Amino acid sequence: MSQEKLWYQYWPEGIPKTIEIPGNISVDDMLDEQAEKNPDLLAMAFHGKTWTYGWLNDKVNRFAKGLQDLGLQKGDRVCVNMLNMPQFVIAFFGVMRAGGVVSPIVPLQKAAEIQHQINNAGAKMLIIMDGFYKEEVKKLMDENKIPTIEKVILTGLAEYLGKAIGIIGALIGKIPRMWFWPKGPKFARFQDLLESDPTPKEVKFDTKKDLAVLMYTGGTTGLPKGAMLSQYNIVANCYQCESWLPEIDLGKEATVCALPLSHIFGLTTMMAVAIKTGAKMILIPDPRDIPGLMKELAHEKGTIFAGVNALFNRINNHKKVESFDLSSVKYALSGAGPLAEEVQTKFETITGAKIVEGFGLTETSPVTHANPLEGRRKIGTVGFPFPNTDCKIIDPNTLQDISQPGKDDDISTHGEICIKGPQVMLGYYNREKATKETIIDGWLRTGDIGYIDDEGYLHIKDRLKDMIKYKGHSVYPREVEDLLYMYEPIDEVGVIGVKIEGGEETIKAVVSLKPEFVGKVTPEDIKDWAKENIAGYKWPRIVEIKDEIPTTMVGKVLRRELREE
């Protein structure tokens, strides 16, 4: 049997194979409609305070009017740099309602990275948390290194906290803050814009052509590229995500926004989908504070919790894990990178919550696949394509389709995963060559290697450019990482290929240890365990122990940084 729609054999009951996606709705229309229908539903929760959809929509209208009064016009790019806080949600929808394009900046970005994104996007305005401005952007402004910026709109994390919490937090250094804000014609205050009349000029969108988000995505090489996501792309993925959820109780769902909303996974699945479904967003500014995250989740009764391998692993290994209450969680979703089976099993055993793994990328808004939330999930896979989404495997060298179903031990059936669907980006901003190389006849080349098995489930093996060639064998770093997680002392791990004498490539594992094993476990101990438990051509010949493994904001191991080190 060929790969043609193999997934329909075990398609989850009650989930449509195709859905109708309106072509005349913009992203901010979803908020406007929700607020009109259900103005008193809770939209956001932040450190004990809550706000309704009616309140949020009013603030978005006022902010949009304020932006228009500052000169924002249709198509202008606006960079947004802040943590998960009410201002991010207001700014995101406010920019769109004013006609602008949002280009979120991940909070971990440093000055040179911010400079590249702003200049590449040609951003006209920057909406930024004051602490980030002080640390990373002030010098860029002073030296005129981001000349396209005409207005900087400043806000502070403490603005929507209780006054005492804000002052105390700033004093002890937990809340980034700039005590004295710059003044002058290039600067404005977030709260001042919210004093505008709630009457922005209406902007009409061609939803399939006009951009909603310019999301920068890094690769294994080169500077980040701007993925152009249209209004239709984001709306389509929201409708697709909603269709995959078996039961939505209006007014009773709460998404746990622990992943940064500046990352496409958090932006779409936790924020935009919440708006579409009328859920409450539980805004978590610091997901590394595990007790704080768990406290907010329990207090606000989070029902949909999206995370990544690193986050679930931190919860598993926290010393207070037995006291955490996740009883309200109906669905835990894992994406933005591989989920180690050891991490998944331990999390489910400890919490009683079920994790469902999915797949996507920035270029697809982001979700393309997921295991069924109810029904037959297959551990170690990312499930089926979403409604209206197609998937195929190609030979990355010849670009020819691999038609036969894949098997884990048959590398000839592995190839590059390609996606076609309404969530696929328009292309890379000002990168025509890269766009043509990535999107061929409507099919997006993901750069990921995998296979579709005989039941239609997609298996992800690794990034094409991360594959290691060891003495003629193809070794997938992700697979070696998953196996190493089975060794109890290991907390986090990244596996890379490194060149050795003679130009050959060998396998290196960089690991961090759980606190109780620091100083007690050596690289030789890890190699000895690996020799006994991993195939001879896969186990790491070099092991390095570090205090911390470099990761992205959403917990992906930065293999490029490991190679550069």
C-alpha positions in Angstrom: 0.0 0.0 0.0 1.4 3.5 -0.9 1.5 6.4 1.5 -1.6 7.9 0.0 -3.8 8.8 3.0 -2.7 5.8 5.1 -3.7 7.8 8.2 -7.4 7.5 7.3 -7.3 3.8 8.5 -7.2 4.9 12.1 -8.6 8.4 11.9 -10.0 9.5 15.3 -13.7 9.1 15.6 -15.6 12.4 15.6 -12.8 14.4 14.0 -13.6 15.7 10.5 -11.1 14.9 7.7 -11.7 18.3 6.1 -13.1 21.5 7.6 -14.4 24.7 6.2 -12.0 27.6 6.8 -13.4 31.0 6.1 -11.4 33.1 3.8 -12.7 36.5 4.9 -11.7 36.5 8.6 -8.6 38.1 10.0 -6.8 37.1 13.2 -8.2 40.0 15.2 -11.7 39.3 13.9 -11.7 36.2 16.0 -11.2 38.3 19.1 -13.9 40.8 18.0 -16.4 38.0 17.5 -15.6 36.3 20.8 -16.0 39.6 22.7 -19.2 40.4 21.0 -20.7 37.0 21.7 -19.3 36.5 25.2 -18.1 39.8 26.7 -18.2 38.5 30.2 -16.1 35.4 29.7 -12.7 35.5 31.3 -10.0 36.0 28.7 -6.8 36.3 30.7 -5.4 35.5 34.2 -2.1 36.9 35.5 -0.9 36.5 39.0 -4.3 36.3 40.6 -5.9 39.0 38.5 -8.4 38.3 35.6 -9.9 40.2 32.7 -12.8 39.5 30.4 -13.1 39.4 26.7 -15.1 42.6 26.7 -12.3 44.3 28.6 -9.6 42.9 26.3 -11.4 43.9 23.1 -11.9 47.5 24.4 -8.1 47.7 25.2 -7.2 46.3 21.8 -9.4 49.0 20.1 -7.9 51.8 22.1 -4.3 50.5 21.5 -5.0 50.2 17.8 -6.3 53.8 17.7 -3.2 54.9 19.6 -0.9 53.2 17.1 -2.8 54.8 14.1 -2.5 58.2 15.7 1.3 57.6 16.0 1.3 57.0 12.2 1.1 53.2 11.9 -0.3 52.3 8.5 -1.4 49.0 6.8 1.5 46.6 6.3 3.9 48.4 8.7 6.0 45.9 10.7 6.0 46.2 14.5 8.4 44.3 16.7 7.1 43.2 20.1 9.6 42.2 22.8 8.1 41.2 26.1 7.3 38.2 28.4 4.0 36.5 28.6 1.9 39.3 30.1 -1.4 41.1 29.4 0.4 43.8 27.3 1.7 41.2 24.8 -1.9 40.0 24.1 -3.1 43.6 23.8 -0.2 44.6 21.6 -0.5 41.6 19.3 -4.2 42.1 18.5 -3.9 45.9 18.6 -1.1 46.0 16.0 -3.2 43.8 13.7 -6.4 45.8 14.2 -4.4 48.9 13.3 -3.4 47.2 10.1 0.2 46.3 11.1 2.2 43.1 10.9 3.5 41.7 14.2 7.1 40.5 14.4 7.7 39.0 17.9 11.1 39.0 19.4 12.0 36.1 21.6 12.9 37.5 25.1 16.2 35.6 25.2 17.5 37.5 22.1 20.6 39.7 22.6 21.4 43.1 21.0 23.0 41.8 17.8 20.0 39.4 17.2 17.5 42.1 17.9 19.3 44.5 15.6 19.2 41.9 12.8 15.5 41.2 13.2 14.4 44.8 13.4 16.6 45.9 10.4 15.7 42.9 8.3 12.0 43.3 8.9 12.2 47.1 8.4 10.2 47.5 11.6 8.6 51.0 12.1 7.8 50.6 15.7 9.1 48.6 18.7 6.8 47.7 21.7 9.1 46.5 24.5 9.3 45.8 28.1 11.4 48.4 29.9 13.9 46.0 31.3 14.6 44.5 27.9 15.0 48.0 26.5 17.5 48.9 29.1 19.5 45.7 28.8 19.6 45.2 25.0 18.1 48.0 23.0 19.1 51.3 24.5 22.6 51.2 23.1 21.2 50.3 19.6 19.0 53.3 19.7 21.8 55.6 21.0 24.1 54.5 18.2 21.4 54.6 15.5 21.8 50.9 14.7 18.1 50.4 14.2 17.3 53.4 12.0 13.9 52.2 10.8 12.4 52.5 14.3 10.3 55.6 14.5 8.6 54.9 17.8 9.5 52.9 20.9 6.5 52.1 23.1 7.6 51.2 26.6 5.7 49.1 29.2 6.6 47.3 32.4 5.8 43.9 33.8 4.5 45.4 37.0 1.8 47.4 35.3 -0.7 44.6 35.6 0.5 43.2 38.9 -0.6 44.5 42.3 1.3 47.6 43.2 3.1 46.1 46.2 4.1 43.0 44.2 5.5 45.2 41.5 7.6 47.4 43.8 8.9 44.5 45.9 9.6 42.3 42.8 11.6 45.1 41.2 13.6 45.9 44.3 14.7 42.3 44.8 15.5 41.9 41.1 12.9 39.4 40.0 11.0 41.7 37.8 13.2 43.5 35.1 12.6 47.2 35.4 13.9 50.5 34.1 13.4 53.1 36.8 13.7 56.1 34.6 12.2 55.9 31.1 13.6 57.9 28.2 11.6 60.8 26.9 11.3 62.5 23.6 9.5 62.3 20.2 10.6 58.7 19.6 9.2 57.4 22.8 5.6 56.6 24.0 4.1 54.8 27.0 1.9 51.8 26.5 -0.6 52.9 29.1 -0.9 56.3 27.4 -2.0 54.6 24.2 -4.7 52.9 26.1 -6.2 56.3 26.9 -7.1 56.7 23.2 -10.7 56.5 22.0 -11.8 52.9 21.2 -12.5 53.8 17.6 -9.7 52.7 15.3 -10.0 53.2 11.6 -11.2 49.9 10.1 -8.6 48.1 7.9 -9.7 45.6 5.2 -7.4 42.6 4.7 -6.9 40.3 1.7 -6.4 37.5 4.2 -4.6 35.1 1.9 -2.0 37.7 0.8 -1.7 40.2 3.7 0.7 39.3 6.5 -0.4 38.8 10.1 3.0 37.7 11.5 6.6 38.0 10.4 8.1 35.2 12.6 11.9 34.8 12.6 13.2 31.3 12.6 16.7 30.1 13.0 18.3 27.3 11.1 21.4 25.1 11.4 23.3 27.8 9.5 23.0 31.5 8.8 21.0 34.3 10.4 17.3 33.8 11.1 14.9 34.2 8.3 11.4 35.9 8.5 8.6 33.4 7.8 5.7 35.3 6.2 2.5 34.0 7.8 -0.7 35.4 6.3 -3.9 36.3 8.2 -5.4 33.1 6.6 -2.4 30.9 7.7 -2.9 31.7 11.3 -6.7 31.6 11.2 -6.6 28.3 9.4 -4.3 26.7 12.0 -6.6 27.9 14.8 -9.6 26.2 13.1 -7.5 23.1 12.5 -6.4 23.0 16.2 -10.0 23.6 17.4 -11.2 20.7 15.2 -8.7 18.3 16.8 -10.0 19.1 20.3 -12.8 16.5 21.0 -14.6 18.6 23.6 -14.5 22.3 24.3 -16.7 23.6 27.1 -17.2 27.3 26.5 -16.1 29.3 29.6 -14.5 26.3 31.3 -11.3 25.9 29.3 -8.0 27.5 30.3 -4.8 27.4 28.3 -1.5 27.4 30.3 0.6 29.9 28.5 4.0 28.7 29.8 5.6 28.7 26.4 6.6 32.1 25.2 3.9 33.8 23.2 6.7 35.3 21.1 7.3 31.7 19.7 4.9 30.4 17.1 4.0 27.3 19.2 2.8 29.4 22.1 1.4 32.2 20.0 -1.0 30.0 18.0 -1.8 27.0 20.2 -2.1 28.8 23.5 -3.1 32.4 22.6 -4.8 32.5 19.3 -6.6 29.1 19.8 -7.8 30.3 23.2 -9.3 33.4 21.6 -11.0 31.3 18.9 -12.5 28.9 21.5 -13.3 31.3 24.2 -10.8 29.9 26.7 -9.0 31.8 29.5 -5.2 32.4 29.0 -3.1 31.7 32.1 -0.1 34.0 31.4 3.1 32.6 32.8 6.0 35.1 32.5 8.7 32.7 33.8 8.2 29.0 33.0 11.6 28.2 34.6 9.9 28.9 38.0 8.3 25.4 38.2 6.6 25.9 41.6 5.2 29.2 40.4 4.0 27.7 37.2 2.3 24.8 39.0 0.7 27.2 41.5 -0.9 29.3 38.7 -2.0 26.2 36.9 -3.7 24.8 39.9 -5.3 28.1 41.0 -6.7 29.0 37.6 -7.6 25.3 36.8 -5.7 25.0 33.6 -7.2 22.4 31.2 -4.9 22.6 28.1 -1.2 22.6 28.8 1.3 22.9 26.0 4.9 22.2 26.8 8.2 20.9 25.4 10.5 18.0 26.4 12.7 20.3 28.6 9.7 21.7 30.5 8.1 18.3 31.2 11.6 17.0 32.3 12.0 19.9 34.7 8.6 19.2 36.3 9.5 15.4 36.5 12.8 16.1 38.3 11.6 18.9 40.7 12.0 18.1 44.3 8.4 19.2 45.0 6.9 17.2 42.1 4.7 15.1 44.4 2.9 18.2 45.7 2.0 19.5 42.3 -1.7 19.4 41.4 -2.4 18.9 37.7 -5.8 17.3 38.2 -7.5 20.0 36.1 -5.4 19.3 33.0 -7.4 17.5 30.3 -4.8 17.6 27.6 -1.0 18.1 27.7 0.5 18.8 24.3 4.1 18.4 23.4 5.8 20.0 20.4 8.6 22.3 19.1 11.0 19.3 19.3 11.2 15.7 20.2 9.6 14.3 23.3 11.8 11.6 24.9 9.7 8.5 25.7 11.4 8.3 29.2 10.3 11.9 29.9 6.7 11.3 28.7 6.3 8.1 30.7 7.6 9.6 33.9 5.4 12.7 33.6 2.3 10.7 33.0 3.1 8.4 35.9 3.7 11.2 38.3 0.9 13.5 37.3 -1.8 11.3 35.8 -2.1 13.7 32.9 -1.7 12.3 29.3 0.8 13.9 26.9 0.0 13.9 23.2 2.9 14.6 20.9 2.5 16.7 17.7 4.6 18.2 15.0 4.9 21.5 13.3 7.3 24.3 12.5 7.4 28.1 12.2 6.8 27.9 8.5 3.4 26.1 9.1 1.9 28.4 11.6 2.9 25.9 13.3 0.9 22.7 13.7 0.7 20.1 11.0 0.3 16.8 12.9 -0.8 15.4 16.2 -1.7 12.2 17.9 -5.4 11.8 18.6 -6.3 13.4 22.0 -9.0 10.8 22.4 -8.5 7.4 20.8 -5.5 5.6 19.5 -2.3 7.5 20.1 1.0 5.9 19.1 3.9 6.6 21.5 7.1 7.7 19.6 5.2 9.2 16.7 3.7 12.6 16.1 0.4 11.2 14.8 -1.7 12.2 11.8 -1.9 15.2 9.6 -4.4 17.8 10.6 -7.6 18.2 8.6 -7.0 19.8 5.2 -3.3 18.9 5.5 -1.3 16.5 3.3 2.0 14.9 4.0 4.6 12.9 2.0 8.1 11.7 2.2 10.7 12.4 -0.5 14.3 11.5 -1.2 16.1 14.8 -0.3 18.7 14.2 -3.0 16.4 13.3 -6.0 13.2 15.0 -4.7 11.3 11.9 -5.8 8.5 10.6 -3.6 9.1 7.6 -1.4 5.9 5.7 -2.0 6.2 2.6 0.3 5.3 2.8 4.0 8.3 3.2 6.2 10.0 1.1 8.8 12.3 2.2 11.6 15.0 -0.3 10.7 14.8 0.3 6.9 16.6 3.6 6.3 15.7 3.4 2.6 12.1 4.2 3.5 13.2 7.4 5.4 13.3 10.7 3.7 12.5 14.4 4.0 9.0 15.2 5.3 7.0 17.6 3.1 3.7 19.4 4.0 0.9 20.9 2.0 -2.0 22.8 3.6 -3.6 26.1 4.3 -1.2 26.8 7.2 1.9 26.8 5.0 3.6 30.2 4.9 3.8 32.5 1.9 7.6 32.3 2.0 10.6 33.9 3.6 10.7 37.7 3.7 13.1 39.1 1.1 14.6 35.6 0.5 13.2 34.6 -2.9 15.9 31.9 -3.5 15.4 30.3 -0.1 11.6 30.4 -0.6 11.9 28.6 -4.0 14.1 26.0 -2.5 11.7 25.4 0.4 8.3 25.5 -1.3 8.0 23.4 -4.4 4.6 23.1 -6.2 2.9 24.0 -2.9 4.8 21.4 -0.9 6.9 22.7 2.0 10.2 20.9 2.5 10.5 20.8 6.3 14.2 19.8 6.6 13.2 17.0 8.9 13.9 13.3 8.2 11.2 10.7 9.0 8.8 8.2 7.6 5.1 7.3 7.5 4.4 3.8 8.8 1.9 1.4 7.4 -0.8 2.8 9.8 -0.3 6.4 8.7 1.5 7.6 11.8 4.4 10.0 11.2 7.8 9.2 12.8 10.3 12.0 13.1 13.9 10.8 13.1 15.9 14.1 13.1 16.9 17.2 11.2 18.4 16.5 7.9 21.4 18.7 8.5 22.0 17.2 12.0 22.4 13.6 10.9 25.7 12.1 11.8 27.6 9.8 9.4 29.7 7.4 11.6 31.8 4.8 9.7 29.2 4.6 6.9 26.2 4.4 9.3 23.5 7.1 9.5 23.0 8.1 13.1 20.2 10.2 14.3 21.2 12.5 17.2 17.6 12.6 18.5 17.5 8.8 18.8 20.8 8.7 20.8 19.4 11.5 23.0 16.2 9.6 23.7 18.3 6.5 24.7 20.6 8.5 27.0 17.6 9.9 28.8 17.1 6.4 30.1 20.3 6.7 32.2 19.0 8.0 35.5 21.8 10.6 36.3 21.2 12.6 33.0 19.1 15.7 33.3 19.5 17.1 29.7 21.5 16.0 26.7 22.5 17.1 23.3 24.2 14.9 20.7 26.2 16.2 17.8 28.7 15.0 15.2 32.2 16.3 15.5 35.2 16.0 13.1 38.2 14.0 14.4 41.7 13.4 13.0 41.6 12.2 9.4 38.4 14.2 8.7 36.0 11.5 9.9 32.9 12.3 12.0 32.3 10.8 15.4 29.5 11.0 18.0 29.6 13.4 20.9 27.2 13.7 23.8 27.1 16.9 25.9 25.1 16.3 29.1 24.1 18.0 32.3 23.4 15.9 35.4 20.7 15.9 38.0 21.8 17.8 41.1 22.2 14.6 43.2 24.6 13.1 40.7 26.9 16.1 40.2 30.4 15.2 41.0 29.5 11.5 41.4 29.1 10.5 37.7 32.0 10.9 35.2 32.0 10.9 31.4 33.5 7.4 31.5 30.5 6.2 33.6 28.2 7.5 30.9 30.2 5.9 28.1 30.2 2.6 29.9 26.4 2.7 30.3 26.0 3.7 26.6 28.3 0.8 25.4 26.0 -1.7 27.2 22.7 -0.2 26.2 23.2 1.4 22.7 24.1 -0.2 19.4 27.9 -0.2 18.7 27.6 2.3 15.8 25.4 4.7 17.9 26.9 5.1 21.3 28.8 8.4 21.9 32.6 8.1 21.7 33.0 11.5 23.3 31.1 12.7 26.4 31.3 16.1 28.0 29.6 17.1 31.2 28.4 20.7 31.5 26.5 22.6 34.1 23.8 23.6 31.6 22.9 22.6 28.0 22.2 25.6 25.8 18.5 25.6 24.7 16.1 27.9 23.0 13.3 29.7 24.9 11.1 26.7 24.3 13.6 24.1 25.3 15.1 22.9 22.0 18.8 21.9 22.4 20.9 24.4 20.4 23.1 21.8 18.6 24.6 24.6 16.5 26.0 26.2 19.7 27.3 22.9 20.9 29.1 22.4 17.6 30.6 25.9 17.8 31.9 25.3 21.3 
